């Protein structure tokens, strides 16, 4: 897998598929993310990374319409978004959450049918599921469940995919398959992708842009290449949850 291409200046002028503008969101009146500015353009893979509790899942829930803003706005295709989640889904927003949102008592085939997804397109992405079409989703392996979730989402022809912790609890080979499929959706179908990824090395390999969130604030927003010089220190600080070191590395890399 080659490193993701660097976005061109021309690409930055394209209207984002989804965008947070000075967005603050929380539970009750207590903000978890604060004055966030984040955007994803068509054909771009953005990886949102950060320590546990930094606000990554909250960010996705806010962008998906599951949490109201305390202040600021979410924009969808350049327009302030107010539609509920199911309407955003009909308009092309696909969301794969960390719970592997499959209906466990239904078969793989029934899951695809209920989602009104192109079964053939899903099986083209993940042929392993062909032999498991009549197996209940609850009896699939964790990797197969995630393939079903991602395949179902991508086969719905989305304009935007948000995915939370695709690699959680999965073998590296399965994670690679999933990330390759997501990268191909961006490259071949111009799908915008916002990916929460627990493994920083995967984010650096597959994303066009890295957004590092610490304590609800974006501390770095830039190309993976900007972080390469400090990659070993960054990974060590990330694994240790050393937020002070992460901030220092982010600040030093932002202008490089």
TATAQUI-V771809 format. One record per residue. RES is the residue in one letter. PSI is psi as a letter, one per 40 degrees, with the letter a starting at -180 (* if undefined). OMEGA is omega in whole degrees, 0 to 359 (999 if undefined). D_CENTER is the distance of its C-alpha to the mean C-alpha in Angstrom with 1 decimal. Layout:
RES:PSI:OMEGA:D_CENTER
RES:PSI:OMEGA:D_CENTER
//
This chain:
X:h:179:18.8
X:i:176:19.4
X:i:181:17.5
X:i:181:15.3
X:i:176:17.5
X:h:179:18.0
X:h:179:17.5
X:i:176:21.0
X:d:180:22.7
X:d:181:23.1
X:d:182:19.3
X:e:179:19.1
X:e:180:21.6
X:i:179:19.5
X:h:179:18.6
X:i:172:14.9
X:d:180:13.3
X:i:187:12.0
X:h:170:13.4
X:h:182:14.3
X:h:181:18.0
X:f:190:19.8
X:h:171:17.8
X:h:184:19.1
X:i:177:18.0
X:a:180:19.4
X:h:193:21.4
X:b:179:24.8
X:e:182:25.8
X:h:182:24.3
X:h:173:21.3
X:d:171:18.4
X:i:191:16.6
X:h:173:19.3
X:f:183:19.7
X:h:169:16.2
X:h:185:15.9
X:h:180:12.6
X:i:175:12.0
X:h:182:10.2
X:i:178:12.9
X:h:177:13.6
X:e:183:13.0
X:h:173:11.0
X:h:177:8.0
X:h:178:7.1
X:h:176:6.3
X:h:184:7.0
X:i:178:9.7
X:i:181:12.9
X:i:175:15.6
X:h:179:15.7
X:e:183:16.3
X:d:180:15.1
X:e:184:13.2
X:d:181:9.5
X:d:176:9.6
X:d:178:12.2
X:d:179:10.3
X:d:180:7.9
X:d:178:11.2
X:d:180:13.0
X:d:181:11.1
X:e:179:11.4
X:e:181:15.1
X:e:177:15.5
X:h:178:16.9
X:i:178:19.4
X:h:169:19.6
X:d:174:22.5
X:i:183:22.7
X:a:185:21.1
X:i:167:19.2
X:h:177:16.1
X:h:180:16.8
X:h:183:15.8
X:f:175:17.2
X:e:183:19.4
X:i:178:20.9
X:h:186:20.6
X:h:176:18.7
X:e:184:20.9
X:i:176:20.3
X:i:185:19.4
X:d:184:16.2
X:d:177:18.2
X:d:176:19.3
X:d:177:16.0
X:d:179:15.1
X:d:181:18.4
X:e:173:17.6
X:e:177:14.7
X:h:178:11.6
X:h:185:10.1
X:h:174:8.3
X:h:182:8.1
X:i:187:9.0
X:e:181:10.3
X:e:182:13.7
X:g:192:13.5
X:g:174:14.7
X:i:176:17.7
X:h:194:21.3
X:d:183:23.1
X:e:177:26.6
X:i:177:25.9
X:i:176:25.9
X:d:180:23.1
X:d:181:25.0
X:d:176:25.4
X:d:180:21.7
X:d:181:21.1
X:d:181:24.2
X:d:179:23.3
X:e:181:20.0
X:f:182:22.1
X:i:176:20.1
X:h:184:21.8
X:d:182:22.8
X:d:180:23.9
X:d:178:20.7
X:d:181:18.8
X:d:174:21.6
X:d:179:21.6
X:d:185:18.1
X:g:182:19.0
X:d:180:22.9
X:d:183:23.1
X:e:183:22.6
X:d:180:25.7
X:e:183:28.0
X:e:184:26.1
X:d:183:26.2
X:e:175:28.9
X:h:177:27.6
X:i:183:26.4
X:d:179:22.7
X:e:179:23.8
X:e:176:25.7
X:i:173:22.9
X:i:177:21.7
X:d:179:18.4
X:d:179:17.2
X:d:177:18.7
X:d:180:17.2
X:d:174:13.6
X:d:178:14.9
X:d:180:16.2
X:d:182:13.2
X:d:179:11.1
X:d:178:14.4
X:d:180:15.3
X:d:183:12.2
X:d:180:12.7
X:e:177:16.4
X:e:180:16.4
X:f:181:16.1
X:i:169:13.3
X:e:182:13.1
X:h:175:9.5
X:h:170:6.6
X:h:184:4.1
X:h:184:3.6
X:h:174:5.5
X:f:179:7.6
X:d:189:8.1
X:e:186:11.1
X:h:176:12.8
X:e:184:16.4
X:i:175:16.3
X:i:182:18.7
X:d:181:17.7
X:d:178:18.8
X:d:178:16.6
X:d:179:13.5
X:d:179:14.8
X:d:182:15.3
X:d:182:11.8
X:d:176:10.4
X:d:179:13.4
X:d:179:12.8
X:d:179:9.3
X:d:179:11.1
X:d:178:14.1
X:d:177:12.6
X:d:185:11.8
X:d:188:15.2
X:d:186:17.3
X:e:176:16.2
X:f:178:14.9
X:h:171:11.6
X:i:184:9.4
X:h:170:5.7
X:h:191:3.3
X:h:169:1.9
X:h:186:4.5
X:h:182:7.3
X:d:181:10.8
X:h:185:12.7
X:d:180:13.2
X:d:176:15.0
X:d:180:12.3
X:d:181:10.2
X:d:182:13.6
X:d:193:14.3
X:e:187:11.5
X:i:170:10.1
X:d:185:12.3
X:i:178:11.7
X:h:171:11.2
X:h:180:11.2
X:h:180:13.1
X:h:178:13.6
X:h:179:16.9
X:f:174:18.6
X:e:180:16.6
X:i:175:17.2
X:h:182:15.4
X:e:178:17.8
X:h:175:16.6
X:h:183:14.9
X:a:183:16.0
X:i:176:16.1
X:d:181:15.8
X:d:180:19.5
X:d:182:20.4
X:e:188:19.5
X:d:183:21.3
X:d:181:24.6
X:f:189:23.7
X:d:183:21.3
X:d:178:23.5
X:d:179:24.2
X:d:181:20.5
X:d:180:19.6
X:d:179:22.7
X:d:180:22.0
X:d:181:18.4
X:d:180:19.9
X:e:184:22.7
X:f:182:20.8
X:g:186:23.2
X:d:179:21.8
X:d:178:24.9
X:d:178:24.5
X:d:179:20.8
X:d:180:21.9
X:d:179:24.8
X:d:180:22.9
X:d:181:20.4
X:d:180:23.4
X:d:183:25.2
X:e:189:22.5
X:d:184:21.5
X:e:185:24.6
X:*:999:24.9
//
